[in-house]
Amino acid sequence: MPGPVLLDESAGALRALRAVQALRSWLGDRLQAIEVLGVSAPAGGAGPQLHTPEGIVSARHVVVCAGAGTPRLAAGVGLDIRQHYALHSRPMFRVRPDYAAVPMACWIDRSGEHGERVYGSPAGSSGRYAIGLAGEDGAVPLGAGGEVPAGTDMGDHVCRVAGYVRRALPGLDPEPESVRMCVATSVGDRLDGFRAWQAPGVTAVAGANMFKFAPVLGQLLAEAASTGELPAELAPSAGSAGAP
Ligand SMILES: Cc1cc2nc3c(=O)[nH]c(=O)nc-3n(C[C@H](O)[C@H](O)[C@H](O)COP(=O)(O)OP(=O)(O)OC[C@H]3O[C@@H](n4cnc5c(N)ncnc54)[C@H](O)[C@@H]3O)c2cc1C
């Protein structure tokens, strides 16, 4: 590729599955998978309640980190979180046998040289590589509550990625093996970052690209839950969203 290229030798893909498995193993049977129908703060100051199909759970403090579902749950305690939603496709491609033994780097191409702006990374050691469109036309904006607009055709996005692979990445079979659809979230106009909001007994967090911040975010949220006050790093900035 002509033009400048930045190589970050110490960069790499997040090992999300491995990280989640480690966290689950630390929690053991204290972790319960139950759908939360709603969060409320009953009058009388007895602390927040979670409403679940298995019953009502009272807590000293609740941290709402439900991704796309956070604004709906946090609204139950009066928090007004204006999160943006976008539908994003991430096709997966097989690495061609000739390249199977070659180390696969993460890849960000914002040059437009090959007709699209993309990012990509190997999918573990599966011999597959995931690629998504980057930039403003790389996702379809969803409605205020996350609704998919009528007439949305994500097939076009998959074809654009496959076309890029055909033109720019000879080590991959350009026929997508599978497609993952994701709802990407953000608050304010930040592409990377997070914010939290608080009501008595409840902290809610929202943002974009938060996985990489997980270690620092976990500590900040633990502090918010144990002190009942938001650390400055978590406080909403003007224009991102509003706490009441
Ligand atoms: C395509 C794509 C690429 C990304 N790439 C990166 C990246 O390169 N780097 C990075 O740092 N981040 C990346 N992110 C963002 C990252 O995945 C999110 O910021 C992060 O996962 C948010 O964590 P979370 O725990 O708040 O929400 P989530 O990961 O969405 O987890 C929320 C959990 O809550 C559960 N839940 C929701 N509602 C309820 C309910 N009512 N009751 C019970 N459980 C519920 C869900 O099932 C889910 O398990 C990417 C996201 C997408 C979509």
The ligand as an SDF file (V2000), in Angstrom:
LIG
                    3D

 53 58  0  0  0  0  0  0  0  0999 V2000
  -19.0590   -4.4590   16.6020 C   0  0  0  0  0  0  0  0  0  0  0  0
  -18.5110   -4.0150   17.8980 C   0  0  0  0  0  0  0  0  0  0  0  0
  -17.1420   -3.8890   18.0450 C   0  0  0  0  0  0  0  0  0  0  0  0
  -16.6040   -3.4690   19.2620 C   0  0  0  0  0  0  0  0  0  0  0  0
  -15.2640   -3.3670   19.3550 N   0  0  0  0  0  0  0  0  0  0  0  0
  -14.7340   -2.9640   20.5180 C   0  0  0  0  0  0  0  0  0  0  0  0
  -13.3320   -2.8350   20.6590 C   0  0  0  0  0  0  0  0  0  0  0  0
  -12.5640   -3.0880   19.7310 O   0  0  0  0  0  0  0  0  0  0  0  0
  -12.8400   -2.4150   21.8590 N   0  0  0  0  0  0  0  0  0  0  0  0
  -13.6700   -2.1340   22.9070 C   0  0  0  0  0  0  0  0  0  0  0  0
  -13.1740   -1.7630   23.9610 O   0  0  0  0  0  0  0  0  0  0  0  0
  -14.9930   -2.2450   22.8050 N   0  0  0  0  0  0  0  0  0  0  0  0
  -15.5610   -2.6450   21.6400 C   0  0  0  0  0  0  0  0  0  0  0  0
  -16.9060   -2.7330   21.5090 N   0  0  0  0  0  0  0  0  0  0  0  0
  -17.7700   -2.2310   22.5860 C   0  0  0  0  0  0  0  0  0  0  0  0
  -17.8910   -3.1650   23.7670 C   0  0  0  0  0  0  0  0  0  0  0  0
  -18.2970   -4.4430   23.3220 O   0  0  0  0  0  0  0  0  0  0  0  0
  -18.9360   -2.5630   24.7210 C   0  0  0  0  0  0  0  0  0  0  0  0
  -18.6160   -1.2240   25.0300 O   0  0  0  0  0  0  0  0  0  0  0  0
  -19.0060   -3.3530   26.0020 C   0  0  0  0  0  0  0  0  0  0  0  0
  -19.3070   -4.6940   25.7200 O   0  0  0  0  0  0  0  0  0  0  0  0
  -20.0650   -2.7610   26.9070 C   0  0  0  0  0  0  0  0  0  0  0  0
  -20.0980   -3.5330   28.0960 O   0  0  0  0  0  0  0  0  0  0  0  0
  -21.4050   -3.6210   28.9660 P   0  0  0  0  0  0  0  0  0  0  0  0
  -21.1330   -4.6500   30.0090 O   0  0  0  0  0  0  0  0  0  0  0  0
  -21.8200   -2.2530   29.3950 O   0  0  0  0  0  0  0  0  0  0  0  0
  -22.5470   -4.0970   27.9720 O   0  0  0  0  0  0  0  0  0  0  0  0
  -22.6930   -5.4810   27.2030 P   0  0  0  0  0  0  0  0  0  0  0  0
  -21.3710   -6.0670   26.8230 O   0  0  0  0  0  0  0  0  0  0  0  0
  -23.7060   -5.2270   26.1220 O   0  0  0  0  0  0  0  0  0  0  0  0
  -23.3140   -6.4400   28.2920 O   0  0  0  0  0  0  0  0  0  0  0  0
  -24.5960   -6.2160   28.8070 C   0  0  0  0  0  0  0  0  0  0  0  0
  -25.0750   -7.5160   29.4010 C   0  0  0  0  0  0  0  0  0  0  0  0
  -26.2910   -7.2590   30.1030 O   0  0  0  0  0  0  0  0  0  0  0  0
  -27.2400   -8.2070   29.7280 C   0  0  0  0  0  0  0  0  0  0  0  0
  -28.5670   -7.6080   29.8640 N   0  0  0  0  0  0  0  0  0  0  0  0
  -29.0980   -6.6160   29.1120 C   0  0  0  0  0  0  0  0  0  0  0  0
  -30.3330   -6.3320   29.5470 N   0  0  0  0  0  0  0  0  0  0  0  0
  -30.5660   -7.1450   30.6090 C   0  0  0  0  0  0  0  0  0  0  0  0
  -31.6670   -7.3430   31.4780 C   0  0  0  0  0  0  0  0  0  0  0  0
  -32.7900   -6.6130   31.3550 N   0  0  0  0  0  0  0  0  0  0  0  0
  -31.5870   -8.2760   32.4470 N   0  0  0  0  0  0  0  0  0  0  0  0
  -30.4570   -9.0140   32.5920 C   0  0  0  0  0  0  0  0  0  0  0  0
  -29.3760   -8.8920   31.7820 N   0  0  0  0  0  0  0  0  0  0  0  0
  -29.4450   -7.9690   30.8100 C   0  0  0  0  0  0  0  0  0  0  0  0
  -26.9120   -8.5860   28.2920 C   0  0  0  0  0  0  0  0  0  0  0  0
  -27.4440   -9.8470   27.9840 O   0  0  0  0  0  0  0  0  0  0  0  0
  -25.3900   -8.5750   28.3440 C   0  0  0  0  0  0  0  0  0  0  0  0
  -24.8970   -9.8130   28.7860 O   0  0  0  0  0  0  0  0  0  0  0  0
  -17.4710   -3.1680   20.3300 C   0  0  0  0  0  0  0  0  0  0  0  0
  -18.8510   -3.3120   20.1930 C   0  0  0  0  0  0  0  0  0  0  0  0
  -19.3740   -3.7250   18.9820 C   0  0  0  0  0  0  0  0  0  0  0  0
  -20.8810   -3.8800   18.8820 C   0  0  0  0  0  0  0  0  0  0  0  0
  1  2  1  0
  2  3  1  0
  2 52  2  0
  3  4  2  0
  4  5  1  0
  4 50  1  0
  5  6  2  0
  6  7  1  0
  6 13  1  0
  7  8  2  0
  7  9  1  0
  9 10  1  0
 10 11  2  0
 10 12  1  0
 12 13  2  0
 13 14  1  0
 14 15  1  0
 14 50  1  0
 15 16  1  0
 16 17  1  0
 16 18  1  0
 18 19  1  0
 18 20  1  0
 20 21  1  0
 20 22  1  0
 22 23  1  0
 23 24  1  0
 24 25  2  0
 24 26  1  0
 24 27  1  0
 27 28  1  0
 28 29  2  0
 28 30  1  0
 28 31  1  0
 31 32  1  0
 32 33  1  0
 33 34  1  0
 33 48  1  0
 34 35  1  0
 35 36  1  0
 35 46  1  0
 36 37  1  0
 36 45  1  0
 37 38  2  0
 38 39  1  0
 39 40  1  0
 39 45  2  0
 40 41  1  0
 40 42  2  0
 42 43  1  0
 43 44  2  0
 44 45  1  0
 46 47  1  0
 46 48  1  0
 48 49  1  0
 50 51  2  0
 51 52  1  0
 52 53  1  0
M  END
$$$$
